[in-house]
Every structure is written in C-alpha cells, then in structure tokens.
Amino acid sequence: MIVLLRFRSFMLISLVVLSLSFIYVGYKGLGDSPEQITLSDETPIEIHEPIRVSVDPWEEVDTEADAIGDALKEQVREADDFFAQFRMERDRGRDGQIEVLREIINNPNSSATLREEAQGKLVSISNNKANEIKGENILKSKGYEEVVVVVEEENVTIILPQKDMDPVDVNRIGDLITRTLNIDLENIVIIPKD
C-alpha cells in the first residue's frame, strides 16, 4: 500500500515537472532567435510573419455598381431568411396540430366519432403538406427560386419574392398550380413579397 502511494506521488510530481517544462519551453522557445533558424547543414531559413488576407463576400465597396450588387445580395439574403423562417413557422404550427390530433386518437377516453374526426383531419393535414411540397417543387422547376405554398383545404396561397409580376407570370403560376394540385383557379392567391 505504501509502495503504491509512493508510486502515485512520484508519478504526480513527474507530471507536474513535465508540464512546467512544456510551459517553459513554450514560453521561452528552444533558444534560437525567431528571425533565423539554422538547419544541420548551416543553411539559414528566414521566418516571416504569415500574411493574413480576409475576404468577406459581403464587404462594402465604394463603386456604385458594386454597391448596387451588394444591395441586391442583401435583398436576396433577407428573402432567403424570410422564406426559410416562413416554412419553419408553417411546419411548427402544423406539427402542433398533428400532436394534438394524435393525442385525441390515442386517448382511450375520446369518443369514437372524435377519434374519426381527428384521423380525418390528420389525413387532410398530411395531404395538404404533400401538396405544398409538390407545388413548391413544380414552381421551382419552372424558375421560381424562392417560393412558399400554403395549402388549406381547397385554398392555396403562394408567396413569391417578385414585387412586380406581370399577368403572364400570374397566369403561368395559376395554371401550374391548378394542373398540379387539381384546385380551381379562383381558390389560388398569389402574394408578391415586398
């Protein structure tokens, strides 16, 4: 037991001394000057400070054309954030509804009619979600990079980043959604995001 304690003490002291040695060497260095280190064949090597170049793609620039490009990049970034945030909130709200419906379905105290209604709503939400994905994908495939489609029963709301949409675009989007989701044109609302 005493031998074991002495061995542990020896190991602890050795580790402390070794750690202090590393700290000292790290702080003081190995004795060579930082400007020049000599190899075994006495060839001097110059050591220089590394050149650090920072490239920021969103960095402000002075020229007018670059300033317009930066403003456009910022608008694109804000639009991306808006659409991502909107989708996240839409999915979060829908997930809350699904959770409540599942609780009703799995609750043994729920009546049979209430369970059937909850199951029907759950199927409806699932279909709406699938139609939203289908609508967004078809519009993206036709060149609309950012788009959000919200399907609720027989109504479809489409949000696009284009501020000024001509009637050709509106008709094209309406036709795509009508054919893809089998929804009447009068039940489609297209909202350009400002």
N, C-alpha and C positions, 0 to 999 in steps of 0.2 A: 504494500500500500504506500509506504514511504517512498519506495523507488518510483512508483507511478506518479506521485505528486512531484518529486524532483524532476522527472522527465517532462511533465506538463509545464512546470515552472521554467525549465531550460528551453523548451520549445516556445513558450510565450515570450521570454526575453530575446530569443533568437529572432522571432518575427518582428518584435519592436525595433531591434537594432537594424535588421534588414530594411524595414520600412523607412526608418530615419536615413539610412544610406541612400535609398532611392530618392527620397525627398531632397537630400543634399545634392546629389548628382543632378537631379532635375533642375534645381535652383541655380547651382554654380556652373553646371556643364562639366565636360570632361577635361577642361584645361586649355583647349585650343581656342583661338580667337574666332569670333563668328564671321569675320571677314574672309578668312582663308583657312582651309583645311588641307593638309598635305597627305597625299597617298603614299604608299610604301615606296614608289619609285621617285618620290620627291617632286611630283608634278602638282603644282598648286591649282586648287579649284576655287573659283570665286563663288561666294554665296551672296545672292541678291534677294531682296525682299520680293515676294511674289506680287505681280501686278493684278489687281482686282478690278474687274470690269463688271459693273452692274447693268444689266439690260432689263429694263422694265417696259413691257409692250404697251402699257397704258400711260407711259410717261408723257407729260405735257410737252408740246413742241411749239416753236414760235411761228412757223409758217402758217398762213391761212388755210391752205389745202390740208395740211396735217391736222390743224385744229378742227376742221370740219370732219375729217376722218375719225378723230378722237371722239367728237360729239356723237357721231354715228355709232362707234364702238360702245360708248356708254349707253346709248339707247338700246342697242342690241342686248347688252348685259342686263339692263333693267327689264327688258321684255322677257328674257330668259328666266330671270328671277321671278317675275310675275307669273308666268305660265307654270313654272315648277311649283311655286307656292300655291297657286290655284288648284293644281292637280292634287297636291298633298292635302289641302284642306277638304277638297271634294272626297278623296278617299278616306280621310279620317272621319268625316261625318257619316259616310256610308258604312264604315266599319262599326261605328257606334250603333247604327240601326241594326246591322246584322247581329251584333252581340245581344241586343235586347230581344230580337226575334228568336234567336237560338235559346235564350233563357226561357222564353214563353213556351217554345216547343219542348224543351227538356224538363219543364216544371210539371211534376205529376199532379199538381193542384189546378192546372189550366184545363179549361173545358175542351172538349173535342173540337167544337167549332172555332174556338180561339186558336187552337193549335193549327187547324187547317188554314185559317186566315193568315197566320204567321208564316206558314210554309209557302202559301201563295205569294205573300209579299217578298219572302226570301228568294223565291224563283224569279220574281219580277225584278228585284234588285240585281240579281245575277245576270239576267238578260240585258238590263239597262247598261250594266258595266261592260259586258261583251260588246254591245252596240257602240258604246263610247269609244272603245279601243278600235273597233272596226272603222268608225267614222274618222277618227283622228288619223289612222294609218292610211286610209284612202285619200284624205286631203293632203297628207304629207307626200304621198306618192305622186301627187299632181303638182307639187312645187310649193305648197304652203308649208314652210319650215316649222313655224310655231303655230299651234292651234290647240284649242281646248274644246271638246264636245261634251255637252251635258245632256243626257237623255233622261227624261222623267215621263213615264207612261207614254203618251202619244206626242209629246212636245220635245223638240230638240233645240238647244241653244248652242251656237257656235261663236267662239271668241277668237278673233284673228288680230295680229299686230298691225295690219294695214289700216291707216287712218282714212285714206281716200280710196274707196273702192268704186270701180265703175260698174255699170249694170251688167256687163259681160261677166265679170268675176262673180257677182252675186248670183246670176243665173247659173253659172257653171257650178258653184258650190251647192246651190239648191238642188240642181239636177243630180249631182254626185250623191248627195245625202239621201235624196228621195229614192234613187235606184238602189243604193247600198243598204239602207235601213228600212226600206218599204214604209216610209212615212210620208203623209201628204205635205205638199209644198207650203200650204198655209199654216202648218204647225212647226215650221222652221223659222228660227230667229237668228239673224247674223249680226253680231256686235263687233264693230271695229274698236280695238283698244286704243285709247288716247295716250 
